[in-house]
Each structure stands twice: as C-alpha cells, then as structure tokens.
Amino acid sequence: MRQQYGSPTMNKIVRENYPASKLPQDLRPTDNPNARVTVTIEEELAADEQRPDHVMTLEEIFALRRPPFRTKEDIDTDIRRDRDEWDD
C-alpha cells in the first residue's frame, strides 16, 4: 500500500500487483482469473466541499507556532515554584 503525501489528493490508496480475481466481476478488466492489476482508490469530494488552495508543509506549520524556548529566569521561576510546592 502506498500513500502519496503532499499531493492534492490526501485520501488515496494504491495497491499494485493485486489479484483481479478478488475484484467484483464488474470491476475486472479481463476474464483472466490469474491477471494482476493496480487498484487505485481515491476519495471523491462532496459537491459542497473544496480542496484547499495550498497544503501547508511541516516547515510552514512549525514557523507559525510559538517558540518553545524559555528564558533562564522563566525556568528558575518554575523550578522554585515546584520546590515550594514540595515543601508544603
């Protein structure tokens, strides 16, 4: 099974070398029971759905988030607060 990331079609399954005999009769491309086929299943959008104009990359997502960095003072304050809680 192979999923294609980054393409506009996010819900897509591709099965290569799949036995045609396992497919419903109306989907078989041939009457040969030993034939192997590639099956692609792709979710269709409903009439009221639209694909996004742009799919964000991980770099773009990370660039939008708040930096995880804290100052030395912030860390010291948190440690003092935790130690004070232990003493109570």
Residue pairs with C-beta under 8 A, 6 or more apart in sequence:
1 13
1 14
1 15
2 13
2 14
2 16
3 12
3 13
3 14
4 12
4 14
6 55
6 57
8 51
8 55
9 42
9 43
10 55
11 42
11 43
12 40
12 41
12 42
12 43
13 40
13 41
13 42
14 38
14 39
14 40
14 41
15 38
15 39
15 40
15 41
16 38
17 36
17 38
18 36
18 37
18 38
18 39
19 35
19 36
19 37
20 28
20 29
20 30
20 32
20 33
20 35
20 36
20 37
21 28
21 33
21 34
21 35
23 37
23 39
28 35
29 35
29 37
45 51
70 78
